[in-house]
Amino acid sequence: MQCHVIYFTVLLLCFFAAIARGQSPPEAVEAYNRAAARYNKGDLDGAIAEFTRAIEISLRPGAPRGGAEGAFYLGRVRILDPLAASAYSNRGLMRYLKLDFDGAIDDCTRALEINPRLADAYNFRGISHSARKEFDAALRDFNRALKIDPRNTDALNNRGVAHTEKGDYDNAIADFDRAIKLNPRLAEAYNNRGFALRKKGDKAGALRDFDQALAINPRMALGYFGRGLVWLDLEDLEQAITEFSLAIERDPQMALAIANRGLALLGQGKDSEADLEISRALALDPLLKIELEKSIALINRWRQKRQ
């Protein structure tokens, strides 16, 4: 079945930047640590509030500081505390995760005004640009992150995703190759390389990468989703449905997997089941409507030719 299918390739490996010690007020460090704890519990709003507190304290004139600077009364002098840069950067990440891409870009830019060598801030700003489909801006930021830290596998992987989105699959694969060489256990890089290989027509290579990603992380819904897309390409609808079902088991809100399972059911002639799946996918993500309408038309034409 040569029909258009909806695909999704994204990897976001997000680690908190190291806390700046010594010149940072103890209260700011405590707020920063509370923010990290909130994030680990899935409380993004709480994390944002604590990062905001860390920023306010660390930039407050006259705040007591550790290390050598603690011996001086700073009065009204404004201190550009490295912890504030990390807190801005990570607050930007929280805003990204809440889909506030403008806020994320603004926070990361503020972080870089304080510390222009903070690779994470470029990385987080890059994924925010990618989310807004501003791939050239994203690539510039990933390049800056990698100039600072050439072994940053997060930035390598995310740059590979931006290349994939621009249709530059060779450069994407090169980035994923480098990330995997540096970290052979980076499941997301295998998974994303699988998507790029699929787009180049290398179905066998794509399946190998999806298999490897799932061997490292069996809970990765996108790995099963990727395998499902390849089996759709190969017109093995039953196997595709199995893979999409495994993806949905791991992520019940994954509208793309539900939509593509519906398309596979439609290809099998199971119209009523397909309608239920497609309706469920649209309820989760109404923006899929146009793509689904195109796909349904293609599948119906494919079915007519097979009759």
C-alpha positions as CSV (number, residue, x, y, z in Angstrom):
1,M,0.0,0.0,0.0
2,Q,1.8,3.1,-1.2
3,C,-0.1,5.7,0.7
4,H,0.8,8.8,2.6
5,V,1.3,8.1,6.3
6,I,1.7,10.5,9.2
7,Y,5.1,10.3,10.8
8,F,6.8,11.9,13.8
9,T,10.4,12.3,14.6
10,V,11.6,14.1,17.7
11,L,14.1,13.6,20.4
12,L,14.5,15.8,23.4
13,L,17.2,14.7,25.8
14,C,17.0,17.3,28.5
15,F,19.4,17.5,31.5
16,F,19.6,20.2,34.0
17,A,22.7,22.4,33.8
18,A,25.1,22.1,36.6
19,I,24.4,24.3,39.6
20,A,26.9,27.1,40.0
21,R,28.4,26.8,43.5
22,G,30.5,29.1,45.5
23,Q,29.3,32.5,44.2
24,S,25.6,31.7,44.4
25,P,23.4,32.6,47.4
26,P,22.6,29.5,49.4
27,E,18.8,30.3,49.2
28,A,19.1,30.4,45.4
29,V,20.8,27.0,45.3
30,E,18.1,25.6,47.6
31,A,15.4,27.0,45.3
32,Y,17.2,25.6,42.3
33,N,17.3,22.1,43.9
34,R,13.7,22.3,44.8
35,A,12.9,23.1,41.1
36,A,14.8,20.0,40.0
37,A,12.9,17.9,42.5
38,R,9.5,19.4,41.3
39,Y,10.5,18.6,37.7
40,N,11.4,15.0,38.6
41,K,7.9,14.6,40.0
42,G,6.3,16.0,36.9
43,D,5.3,19.3,38.5
44,L,6.3,21.7,35.7
45,D,4.4,24.7,37.2
46,G,6.1,24.1,40.6
47,A,9.5,23.8,38.9
48,I,8.9,27.1,37.1
49,A,8.0,28.8,40.3
50,E,11.2,27.6,42.1
51,F,13.4,28.5,39.1
52,T,11.9,31.9,39.2
53,R,12.7,32.2,42.9
54,A,16.2,31.0,42.3
55,I,16.6,33.7,39.6
56,E,15.2,36.5,41.7
57,I,17.5,35.6,44.7
58,S,20.6,35.1,42.7
59,L,20.3,38.4,40.9
60,R,19.2,40.3,44.1
61,P,21.7,43.1,45.0
62,G,23.3,42.4,48.3
63,A,22.3,38.8,48.5
64,P,24.8,36.8,50.8
65,R,27.1,34.7,48.7
66,G,29.5,31.8,49.4
67,G,33.1,31.6,48.2
68,A,35.4,34.6,47.8
69,E,32.6,36.9,46.9
70,G,31.0,36.3,50.3
71,A,33.7,38.3,52.0
72,F,32.5,41.6,50.3
73,Y,29.4,43.6,50.8
74,L,28.0,43.9,47.3
75,G,25.5,46.7,48.1
76,R,23.6,47.7,45.0
77,V,25.9,46.0,42.5
78,R,24.1,43.6,40.2
79,I,25.8,40.2,40.1
80,L,25.5,38.1,37.0
81,D,25.4,34.8,38.9
82,P,26.0,31.7,36.8
83,L,23.3,29.9,38.7
84,A,20.8,32.5,37.3
85,A,21.9,31.5,33.8
86,S,21.3,27.8,34.5
87,A,17.9,28.6,36.2
88,Y,16.8,30.7,33.2
89,S,17.9,28.0,30.8
90,N,16.0,25.3,32.7
91,R,13.0,27.5,33.2
92,G,13.0,27.8,29.5
93,L,13.0,24.0,29.2
94,M,10.0,23.8,31.5
95,R,8.2,26.4,29.4
96,Y,9.1,24.3,26.3
97,L,7.6,21.2,27.9
98,K,4.4,23.3,28.6
99,L,4.4,24.3,24.8
100,D,5.2,27.9,25.6
101,F,7.9,28.1,22.9
102,D,8.1,31.9,22.9
103,G,8.6,31.9,26.7
104,A,11.2,29.2,26.3
105,I,13.2,31.1,23.7
106,D,13.1,34.3,25.8
107,D,14.4,32.5,28.9
108,C,17.2,30.8,27.0
109,T,18.2,34.1,25.5
110,R,18.4,35.7,28.9
111,A,20.5,32.7,30.1
112,L,22.9,33.3,27.3
113,E,23.2,37.0,28.1
114,I,24.5,36.0,31.5
115,N,26.6,33.0,30.3
116,P,27.3,32.9,26.5
117,R,29.1,29.6,27.0
118,L,26.1,27.7,28.3
119,A,25.6,24.9,25.7
120,D,22.3,23.7,27.3
121,A,20.7,27.1,26.7
122,Y,21.5,26.9,23.0
123,N,20.2,23.4,22.9
124,F,17.0,24.2,24.7
125,R,16.5,27.3,22.5
126,G,17.1,25.1,19.5
127,I,14.4,22.6,20.3
128,S,12.0,25.5,20.9
129,H,12.8,26.9,17.4
130,S,12.3,23.4,16.0
131,A,8.9,23.2,17.6
132,R,8.0,26.5,15.8
133,K,9.2,25.0,12.5
134,E,12.1,27.5,12.5
135,F,14.6,24.9,11.6
136,D,17.3,27.3,10.3
137,A,17.3,29.1,13.6
138,A,17.3,25.8,15.4
139,L,20.4,24.6,13.4
140,R,22.2,27.8,14.3
141,D,21.6,27.2,18.0
142,F,22.6,23.5,17.8
143,N,25.8,24.5,16.0
144,R,26.6,26.9,18.7
145,A,26.0,24.3,21.4
146,L,28.3,21.9,19.6
147,K,31.0,24.5,19.1
148,I,31.1,24.9,22.9
149,D,30.7,21.1,23.6
150,P,31.5,18.9,20.5
151,R,30.6,15.8,22.5
152,N,27.1,17.0,23.4
153,T,25.0,14.0,22.2
154,D,21.8,15.8,23.0
155,A,22.7,18.7,20.6
156,L,23.9,16.2,18.0
157,N,20.7,14.2,18.2
158,N,18.5,17.3,18.1
159,R,20.4,18.8,15.2
160,G,19.9,15.5,13.4
161,V,16.1,15.9,14.0
162,A,16.2,19.4,12.5
163,H,18.1,18.1,9.5
164,T,15.5,15.4,9.1
165,E,12.6,17.9,9.2
166,K,14.4,19.9,6.5
167,G,14.7,16.8,4.3
168,D,18.5,16.7,4.7
169,Y,18.6,13.0,5.6
170,D,22.4,12.5,4.9
171,N,23.4,15.2,7.4
172,A,20.8,13.9,9.8
173,I,22.2,10.4,9.7
174,A,25.7,11.7,10.1
175,D,24.6,13.5,13.3
176,F,22.9,10.4,14.6
177,D,26.0,8.3,13.8
178,R,28.2,10.7,15.8
179,A,25.8,10.7,18.8
180,I,25.7,6.9,18.8
181,K,29.4,6.6,18.5
182,L,29.7,8.8,21.6
183,N,26.9,7.0,23.4
184,P,26.1,3.6,22.1
185,R,23.2,3.4,24.6
186,L,21.4,6.4,23.2
187,A,18.1,4.8,22.2
188,E,16.6,8.0,20.9
189,A,19.4,8.5,18.3
190,Y,18.9,5.0,17.0
191,N,15.2,5.7,16.8
192,N,15.6,9.0,15.0
193,R,18.1,7.5,12.6
194,G,15.5,4.9,11.8
195,F,13.1,7.6,10.7
196,A,15.8,9.2,8.5
197,L,16.7,5.9,6.9
198,R,13.0,5.2,6.2
199,K,12.7,8.5,4.4
200,K,15.7,7.5,2.3
201,G,14.0,4.3,1.4
202,D,16.2,2.0,3.5
203,K,13.4,0.0,5.1
204,A,15.7,-2.8,6.4
205,G,18.1,-0.3,8.0
206,A,15.2,1.6,9.6
207,L,13.8,-1.6,11.1
208,R,17.3,-2.5,12.5
209,D,17.5,0.9,14.2
210,F,14.0,0.7,15.6
211,D,14.8,-2.8,16.9
212,Q,18.0,-1.5,18.5
213,A,16.3,1.4,20.1
214,L,13.7,-0.9,21.6
215,A,16.3,-3.3,22.8
216,I,17.8,-0.5,24.8
217,N,14.4,1.0,25.9
218,P,11.4,-1.4,25.5
219,R,9.1,1.4,26.8
220,M,9.8,3.7,23.9
221,A,6.5,4.2,22.1
222,L,8.1,5.9,19.2
223,G,10.1,2.8,18.4
224,Y,7.0,0.7,17.9
225,F,5.4,3.5,16.0
226,G,8.4,3.7,13.7
227,R,8.3,0.0,13.1
228,G,4.6,0.3,12.3
229,L,5.2,2.9,9.7
230,V,7.8,0.6,8.0
231,W,5.4,-2.3,8.0
232,L,2.8,0.0,6.4
233,D,5.3,0.9,3.7
234,L,5.8,-2.8,3.1
235,E,2.0,-3.3,3.0
236,D,2.0,-5.7,5.9
237,L,-1.1,-4.2,7.5
238,E,-1.5,-6.9,10.3
239,Q,2.1,-6.4,11.5
240,A,1.7,-2.6,11.3
241,I,-1.5,-2.8,13.5
242,T,0.4,-4.9,16.0
243,E,3.2,-2.3,16.2
244,F,0.9,0.6,16.5
245,S,-1.0,-1.2,19.2
246,L,2.2,-1.7,21.2
247,A,3.0,2.0,20.8
248,I,-0.5,2.9,22.1
249,E,-0.1,0.6,25.1
250,R,2.9,2.6,26.1
251,D,1.4,6.0,25.2
252,P,-2.4,5.9,25.2
253,Q,-2.5,9.6,24.1
254,M,-0.3,9.1,21.0
255,A,-2.7,10.4,18.4
256,L,-0.4,9.6,15.5
257,A,-0.2,5.9,16.4
258,I,-4.0,5.7,16.8
259,A,-4.5,7.5,13.5
260,N,-2.2,5.2,11.6
261,R,-3.7,2.1,13.2
262,G,-7.0,3.5,11.9
263,L,-5.5,3.8,8.4
264,A,-4.2,0.3,8.5
265,L,-7.6,-1.0,9.5
266,L,-9.2,1.0,6.7
267,G,-6.7,-0.7,4.3
268,Q,-8.0,-4.1,5.6
269,G,-11.6,-3.1,4.8
270,K,-12.5,-2.8,8.5
271,D,-14.3,0.5,8.0
272,S,-16.2,0.7,11.3
273,E,-13.2,0.0,13.4
274,A,-11.1,2.4,11.3
275,D,-13.7,5.2,11.8
276,L,-13.6,4.7,15.6
277,E,-9.8,4.9,15.6
278,I,-9.7,8.0,13.4
279,S,-12.3,9.8,15.4
280,R,-10.3,9.0,18.6
281,A,-7.1,10.4,17.0
282,L,-8.9,13.6,15.9
283,A,-10.3,14.0,19.4
284,L,-6.8,14.0,20.8
285,D,-5.3,16.1,18.0
286,P,-7.7,18.0,15.7
287,L,-4.7,19.3,13.6
288,L,-4.4,15.8,12.0
289,K,-7.6,16.3,10.1
290,I,-6.2,17.5,6.8
291,E,-3.4,14.8,6.7
292,L,-5.9,12.1,7.6
293,E,-8.4,13.2,4.9
294,K,-5.6,12.9,2.3
295,S,-4.5,9.5,3.6
296,I,-8.1,8.2,3.6
297,A,-8.6,9.2,0.0
298,L,-5.3,7.5,-1.0
299,I,-6.2,4.3,0.8
300,N,-9.7,4.2,-0.7
301,R,-8.2,4.6,-4.2
302,W,-5.7,1.8,-3.4
303,R,-8.6,-0.5,-2.3
304,Q,-10.5,0.2,-5.4
305,K,-7.5,-0.8,-7.6
306,R,-7.2,-4.1,-5.7
307,Q,-10.9,-5.0,-6.2
